[in-house]
Amino acid sequence: MVQLQKEVKAAKFENIFQQALVNVIFTYHWSNQNVKEALSPFDITQQQYNVLRILRGQYPSPATVNLIKNRILDKMSDTSRIVDRLIQKGYVEKSVNNYDKRAVDIIISDKGLSLLKKMDKEIDFSSFIAPNITPEEAEQLNVLLDKMRG
């Protein structure tokens, strides 16, 4: 019996493509849980972490909510609410755009930059999979996942 079949307690799949899709979904949840546990000591969610990284990439230029929405990994996220929570925590600052008074500029604060710097030192996300696959296999996996999405 294949490892996936044991883990999801499935006797068999309709075909190899169904098995591959179930494997991708199962692996997504497994990796999601690992990331959640790694972020837990820092008291931020995966979506908040993603927004902070987007803002750090923009820094020192500000971003808009629309820019963040376009770049965030979880497209179902309520970006405005995530930004508001980050403002409450002091990781992000918001101001009125000088050119368009209807627009809002969002920029990562020094506290947000410090948090990410600390996280960069303490969390190695590659450690979740590096012990199990080679760099060549990781490269092949990336090619296959890109190909799967078309």
Phi, psi and omega in degrees: 000136179292147182306317180301317180300321177295315185291324179261003178053049178250132180294313177198167179251160179301318179200176184294331179289320176297317178300317180297317180294316177299321179296318178297315180294315179299317181292325175302312181294323177297311181291323177302316179295319177298316180294316179303316179294323180292326181278338185309313181298341182265358177057043172224154180273170178298320180294320177296318177299316180299316179296316179300319179293323176297314181294324176295323178295330179278335188303136011270004177283146177282167177237167173249166177300321180297320177299315180297316179302321181290333185258343185294143182291317182268096185293346180273358182292147172272090188302318181299318180293321178298314179299316179301319178295321178293326175295315179302325181277352178085012182272345185220149176235148183235140177212162179286136179293133182294331184266328182229103186297343178278339183271155180240132175267136179238130181223145178288139180274171176300323178296320178294318177297319179296318179300312180297321179299316178296317180295321178302322180285326189262340182243126174244093183298332180293340181294345178290326184242338184304324179291342187257339180223154181279164175302323178295318178294323177297320177296316179295319179299316178300317179298315182294319179293319176299317180295321180300320181283350176084000000 
